Amino acid sequence: MTDLRRIDVNLIVVLDAILTEMNLTRAGEVVGMSQPAVSGALARLRQQYGDPLLIRKGRIFELTELAETLKPIVAEAMLEIQRTFEIMPTFDPATSTRTFNIAASDYVLSQMTSPLLALIEKEAPGVNISFEVMPPESDVSPVDLLRRDVIIAGVGQGIAGKRKSLFSDRFVCLVDAKNPRLRAGKLSLVDLEELRYVRVTFGENLTTQVDQMLSQAGVIPRIGVTVRGFLPVPFAVTESTMIGFVPERLALQYCELLGLVIAETPLPQSMLIEAVHWHPSKTQDPALKWLIEMLRKTAEIIDGAVEE
């Protein structure tokens, strides 16, 4: 095992900048060092690893194979260092000015953003929330969890780490109210195969619950258009003969506005359970515990609005 007492741990900051920027001048600007100082740090890093790490190819620099291997490891180490210094023994929401990062699908953000911000405004007026759409990769890695405070995603997506369920919804079939195939508010399996389908995707090679639901029923839909996320589906379906599947809360928001109806189908009910996920190393962070409690209260507000 490497003796950390014999290593300048500050070099990891420089290494991260070099691996990210692949340019000594830009790396120096990132860490606040001169180009000669970064060059000296690189020389020490090369000695440490026995590898050039950064090599010139024409007018640009490229990472060596070892450097490419180190890049995600160093990024994770930087996040862990940042997390170590951010964690405080106590958290006072009334006086905190912390910024939390939340990643979620467009559907979750459309449902939770407004009530969550209203809650936080009352309890923690100085706290900020940075929202982002969930990363499109099929697998959310531990590094993805470290980069964000929490990720809100459906249960069953294989996200490593800790989680707590927030709220559930069911998938329904949206169709324009004037669709000629709609009979007594129903669509048959034949209709589902013959009508063009608005397919939702969240990333390459990522199968959604709707895809699985149709496959299990033996339905091979005619894909009309493909959209990223659930929010575009009602707008694609309106004034067309296409169909689309979305969570029921979203469908109810747009039915009257866009002249849509929820069609009854022979498909078995498929439930979507949204949960908050976080990295296990953050479990004891009092600020994170508070954020999760705010998300839980927000979910209760969402459920209550539906019941009303």
Secondary structure, DSSP 8 states (H G I E B T S, - for coil): ---GGGS-TTHHHHHHHHHHH-SHHHHHHHHT--HHHHHHHHHHHHHHHTS--EEEETTEEEE-HHHHHHHHHHHHHHHHHHHHHH--S---TTT---EEEEEE-HHHHHHHHHHHHHHHHHH-TT-EEEEEE----SS--HHHHHHSSEEEEETTS---SEEEEEEEEEEEEEEETT-TT-BTTB--HHHHHHSEEEEEESSTT---HHHHHHHHTT---EEEEEEESSTTHHHHHTTSS-EEEEEHHHHHHHHHHHTEEEEB-SS---EEEEEEEE-GGGTT-HHHHHHHHHHHHHHHHHHHHHH-
